[in-house]
Amino acid sequence: MSASAKQVVTRFAPSPTGFLHIGGARTALFNWLFARHHGGRYTLRIEDTDRARSTPEAIDAILDGLSWLGLDHDGDVVYQFAQRDRHAEVANSLLEQGKAYHCYCSPEELEAMREKAKAEGRPIKYDGTWRDRDASEAPEGVKPVVRLKMPQDGETTIRDLVQGDVTVPNSQLDDMILLRADGTPTYMLSVVVDDHDMGITHVIRGDDHLTNAFRQYQLYAAMGWDIPEFAHIPLIHGADGAKLSKRHGALGVEAYRDEMGYLPEALRNYLLRLGWGKGDEEIISTEQAVEWFDIDAVGKAPSRFDFAKLDNLNGHYIRNSQDRALVELVAPLLANRQELQVGDAQKTLLKKAMPGLKERAKNLLELADSAAFYLHPRPLELNEKAAKLLDDEARSRLSLLHAQLETLQEWEAEKIEQLLKSFAESQELKLGKVAQPVRAALSGSNVSPSVFEVMEILGKEESLGRIGDQAL
C-alpha cells in the first residue's frame, strides 16, 4: 500500500501495568518501521489512566525495553493521564452539541438490564434508558455518567489495512460511556482524543482491539475529525497454536535480554518475521527492514512463536558481532553470575578467544559459560566428564607432555598442534587420546574450542600451569 500524501504519524501506546511483553514489542516495531519506511513520525504514548495499576516501575521497564530494541520515538513521551482535562472537555462539547447525554442508571438497574437481555437472548448492551429523557427526571443525589449517542440504524465499515473491510450493524453498538460518574474520562474517549491531538494517521495495533475500532470510529465522526487508517495485526500464538502464555514466551523483553541472553537485533529480526514476510528472506537488517516494510505484507493469520528459530537467528547475530562488543556483553555475566574477575587483562584475553567461542553459542549466557574457563583461577575444578578423562594413565602422560611443551620456543597454535601430534605418535596413540586429557586439564571440561587455540590464547605459562596441576 502507499500511505497518503499527509505525513505518516504512528504511535505505540502501552499501558504501564506490567512489563513490555513480546506482543507489545512487535506492535511497537511495526509502528516504528511503518513510520520510518514512509519518512513519517513514530510517537510513544503511555496510557496511564488506570491509576491503581499503573506504576513508575512498569513505565521504566517499557522505556528501557524499547530503548534496548532500538525503537527510538520522535518527540516527547505523551502521558495520557496528564491530558484528562482535555478528554473531559471533548465529552462536554459533545453534550453541548446534543451528541452525548447524561445517564443516571444505577449499578442495580444496569445489572437488571443485562439479566433481562440475557434471558431474552438479546445482545447484552445498554438499552438507551436515558438517551432521550429530560434532565428534570433525574433522581436526586445521583451523579450521572456521560454516554455518546451512537447511530442506531445502518452499519459501520472499517476498511482495515490488514483485515480488509469489516462491517458491523450499528444496532450492536451501545451508547458507550465517555465520562464516569466521578468525571474521569474512559479509555475509549482518551484514546480517540489523544490520537486526534497527536495527529495519528495510522493506528497499528493487535486485532484484539478491532471491536474497539467501531466505537472509536463513531466518536471521531461525532467530533467531525479525520478518521485514521486502522491496521489490526493478528496476535502471536505459541508453537502449539494456543494463545501465547508465559510457557510459550509471553515474557517481558527484559527476560529475553537478562535471563535468556538474546541480542536486540536478533529479537527485532525475529519479531519482524512474526506475521510479516519478504519472500524467503530470514536474515533482515534494520536498514533492509525500513526499506521493505509495509502493512500490505502483514498476514491475517496468527503467528507462532518458535524458540528454535529465535535461537538460530540469535546464533547468526552472535557469530556476526564484533568480538570486542561481545566481550563487553559477556563481561558483566561472568562477573555477576560466576563471580569472576573481569578487568582489562581478562577482556583482552576474551577478545582473543572470542572467534573460537562465538561459533557455537546460541545466546550470551552460553557464550559466557563457554568463556568462563579462560578466567577461572587455578587449580581448576573438573566436571564429572573431565575427571573421568584424567585417570592415572592420562595424568602420567600429561607429565611427559608437560616436559616436552616446556621446550617449545614458538607458542603458536600450529606449533603446539605439531608437537601434540608427534607426542601422540611416539606413544602410539590417536591424537584424541592425548588432546582430550589436555582439554580437561586446560578447561576443567570435556568440551572447549580447539585445544591448540586455547593453549595459544592462555599463553605458555598458564597452559603449562594448568597441565601441571593435573599431571602425576
N, C-alpha and C positions, 0 to 999 in steps of 0.2 A: 504494500500500500504506500501511498505517498501522503505525508502529513500536509495539512493545509498551508497556505501561504503565511498564515499567522504563526508567530514563533511558538514552537512546541514548548509547553511547560508541563512537567510531570511532578508527581510527589510520592514520597513514601511516608506513610502515616501510621506508625506503630503505636499501640497502647502500652505505656510503661508499667505493665502489671507483672512482668516477668522478663526473662532473657530474650535476646534476639534469636528466635528459633530458625530452623533451616528453611522453612517455607517463607518466612518473612524476609530472610536474606535473599532468596531467589526473587521475590517480588521487588525488593529494592534494586537488585541487579538489573532486572528487566526494565524498570523505570529509568535507571541510570543510563543503560545502553540506548534505550529509545531516544532519550533526550540528547545524548552525545551524538548519536547517529544523525539526528536531524538538526544538529547545531543549536539545540534549544537549551532549556534550563531544567535542572533536576533539583527539586526542593525537598526539605525534610520538615515534617510536622509531627510533634509529639502530642498524641491525643490523650491528654492527662485529665480529662473531665471526671473520671471516676476517682475522686479524691481518696476514697477509702483504700483502694487497691493500688493506686499509682505511687511509686516510690522513687526517691532520688537514686537509689542503687540500681534500679531497673533502667532508669534513664541513662546512667553512666555506662551500664552494660551494653545498651543499644548503640550509644555513640561510639563506644570502644570497638564493638564488633564491626560496625560499618567502616570505621577508620581502618581497622586491620584488613578488611576485604578490599580497601582501596576505593570505596564508593564515596567520593567527596561530593558534598552538596553545595549548591550555589546559594549565596545569601545567608542570612541568619536562620537559625532553627526557629520555627514558629511553635509556640506552646499554646495549645487550644484553650486551656482554662483561662489564660490571660485575655482571650477575646470574648469572654462570656457576655459582657455588656453589649457588644456589637451583635452577638447572636440574638439576645433578647430584643434589641432594637428592631431587628428584621421581623421577629414574631409580632411585635406591637404594630409595626407598619402593616402587616397582613390583617391584623384585627381592624385597623382603621379603614382598610380597603374593603372590609366585609368578606375577605377570603379566608379568615380564620375566626374562631369563636371560642367563648368560654364554656367549658363543660364542668358541671357541678356534680357529676355522678360520684357516689361514694364507692369505696372498695367493695362493699357488700352488693351494691347494685350491679357493679361490673361483673362480679362473680356469678350472680344470678343470670345475667345476660349470657355469659359463657355457657353455663349449665343448660340454659334453655336452647341455645343454638346447637349444643352437642346432642341434646335429647331429640331435637327435630332434624338432625342430620345435616344442618347447615354449616357453612364455614364459620369458625369462631372469630368474630370481629365485633368491634364497637358498632352499635346499631343506629347511631346518629340521634340519640335521645335529645340532646341539647343543640343540635345543628341549627334549628330554625326557631327555637324558643326565645322569648323575650327575657332580658336580664332581670326584669321585675319579678319573674317567677323564681329567681334564685333563692335557695334556702339561706337563712341567716347563719353567719359564723362559719360558712364553708368556703375554703379557698379553692378557686377553680383551676383546672389546667387549661392550657390553650391548645386547641386542635385545629389542624389545617382542613379546609373544606376540599375534599378530594372529588374529582369528577365521578359521577355515579353511573353514567352511560358510556357506551363506546368501549374502546380498548386502547391500551398503550403499547407501543412497539419500541423496543430498544434495538438499535442497529449496532450490535456488538461486534467489535473487530476480531474477536476470536470465536464467539459462539454463533455469529450470524444474527439474523433477525429473530428476536424473541418477543412474543406478544402475550399479554395477559388482559382479560376483561377487567375494566375499571371497577366492576361490581365486587371484585375480590380485594380491592384496596380500601382499607378502612381509614377513617379520618385520624391520621396519626397525631400524637401529642408533640407539640413544639416546645412548650414550657411546662414544667412540672408545677404542682401546686405551690411549691416554695419559690417559684420564679426562676429556677435554674433551667437552662436550655438542655434539650435532649441531644443525644449523639447524632440523630438523623438531621436535626437542624444545624448543629455545629459544623458537621462535615460539609454540608452544602454551602453554608455561608463562607467557611474558610476556603473551600475550593474556588468559589467565585472571587473572593477578595484576593486570593493568591494568583488569580489568572490561570488556573489549571485548565489546560486544553485537552488532556488525555488522562483519564482515570484508569490506571492499570493495577488490578488487584485480583485476589483469589476469587474463584467462582462461587464461593460461599457467600459473597456479597451481592450476587446477581439479583436476588429478591429485593434487596435494599434499593437497587438502582431504579426500580419502578416508582417507589415512593419518593425518592430524591428527585427524580425527573419532574414530578408534579410540583415540587417546591421551586425548582428552577423556573418552571412555566408560570407559576403564580406570581413570582417576582419579576417576570419578564426578562430573565437573564439568559445569556447564551448557555446552552447545554453542552457540557464537554463530551468528547467521544469516550465511550466505555470499551474496555478490553478486560474481560473476566477470564483469567487463566486457570486451567484445571489444577486441582490440588495435587500434592505429592503423596503417593501411597508407598507402603512398604513393599519389599521384594515379593511378598506373598499376595499382593493386591489389596490387602486390608488397609484401612485408614492409618496414616502414619502415626506411630506411637513412639514412646521412649525406646522400646526394644528394637524398633526399626532404625532409629537415628534421629528422632524428633527431639534433639537436644539443643542447647544453646550453642551459638557459634563459638563461644569461648571454650566449650568442651572439645570441639574439633581442633582448636589451637593448642590448648593446655593439656588436655587429657589424652588426645589421640595423635598429636604431632603432625597435623596436616599443614601444608603451606597455603597461604591465602590465594595464590594464583592457581593452585590445583583445585581448591574448593570452588573458586569462581568459575573456572573452566567446566567443572563438573555440574554446577548448578545451571550454567548456561545450556548445557545439553539435556537438562531435565525438562522436556516439553518444547524445546526449540532445536532445529537442526539445519545444517547446511551440507546437503549431500551426505557423504560418508566421512566428513571431517570430524575428527575426535579431538585432536590437539589444536586448540584455537587460542591464539594470543589475544591480549586485550585490544591491541590495535586492529586485528582482524575482526574481533567481535564487534567493535564500534563500527567498522566499515560494513559488515554484513548484516547486523541485527535489524530486524523489523518485525512488527507484530504479525504480519501475514504468514510467517513461518512457524508460529506457535500452534501446536496441535490442540485438538479438543479433548483428547483422552487424558486421564490422569497419568502422571509419570511414576515410575517405580524406582525407589531409592535402592541402589545396589552398592554395598560397601566394597565388593571386589573390584568394580570398575573405578571407584574413587581411589582405592589403593593403587591400582595400576597407573592412574593418572598422576597420583602423588609421587610414585616412584620415578616416573618420567621427569617431573619437575625437579625432584631432588638430584637426579643424575645430571640435569642440565643447569643446575645452580652453580654459582661461583663458589669455589672452595672456601674462601675467606668468609663469605656470607653464611655458609653452613656452619662454620666454626663458631660464629657469633650466636647462631641459633641453638647449637647443642651445648655451648659452654654453660649457660645457666642450668640446663637439665643435669649436666654432670656435677655441677657444684651443689645444686639444691636437692636433687633426688638421690645422688650417690655420694654426696659429701666429699667430693674430690677437690683438690686444689687446682684451680684453672687460672693461672696468671699468664703473662706474656710468653714465657718459655713454653708452657703447655700448649698455648694456642698455636705457636709456631710449629710444634710437633704435630698437632692435629691437622694443621693445614697441609703438611707433607703427606699425612696419612689419608686425607680425605678422598683422593681419587680412587684408592682401593676400597674404602669403606662405603662410599655412596652408591656403588654399583648394585648392591643387593638390598639396600634399605627401602622399605615401603613408606616409612614415616620417620619423623625426627626422633621419636622415642627409641625405635630400633637402631637408628643411626647412633644415638648417644650410647646405647647399650653395647653396640659393637665397637665403639671407640674407647670405652672405659678402660679396657685392659692396658692401653698405652700409658695411662696416667696412674694406674694402681701402684702404690708403694710396694717395695719388696719386703719380705718374701710374698709372692702371690698366693692367694687361696686358690685351690684347684677345685673345679666342679667334678662331679662324680665320674664323668666320662674321661676327663683329663687324668684323674687319679688312676683309672684303670690302665691308661696308656703308659703310665710311668711305673711299671713293675721293676723289679730289681735288675732284670736284664737290660731294660731300656735305660735305666739310670746309669748302669755301668757303661753302656755305650755312649751316653751323654758325656761321661767323664773323659773318654777317649777323644770324642769330637771336640770337646772344650779345649783340649790341649792343642789340637790342630788349628782351631779357629783363632787361638791366641797369636799364632804366627802369621795370620793373614794381614798383609800390609794395606791392600786396597779394599776398604769396607764398602763394597757396592753389591747390589742385588745379584748382578751377573756373576761376579767373582765368588760370592757366597754360594750360589747355586752350583757352580763348577766344583767347589770344594766338597759340598754335601754329596754330590753325585759320585765323586771319586771315593769319598769315605764309604758310601753305601756299597760300591763295587768291591772295595777292599774287604768289606765284611760279608761279601756275597749275599747282599740283601737288596730288595727292591727299594727305590728311593722313599716310598711311603713309610716303610718300617723305620726310617731314620727321621723323615720330615714330621711325622705325626707326634712322636715324643717331643721333638723340638718345639712344635706348635704348642703343645700342652705346657711346656716349661715357659715359653715366652708369653702366652696369653692366659694361662690358667683354664683354658677351654679346649675343646676338640674342634672348634670352628674359628677361623680367622682369615684375613686376606693371605695372600702368598707369604710363606714364612721368610722367603728371601727378601721381599719388600719390607716385611715387618722388621727384620733384623737391620736393614739399612736405615730405616726410619728411627728405630730405637737407638741406633748407634752401637759401636763396638763395646763400650764399657757396660752399658745397661744390658745388652744382649748376653754378653758373657756372664754378667752377674746373675741374670735370671736362669740361664742354663746351669751355671754352677750351683745355684740354690737347690736344684733338683738332681744333680749328679751325685753318684756314690763317692 
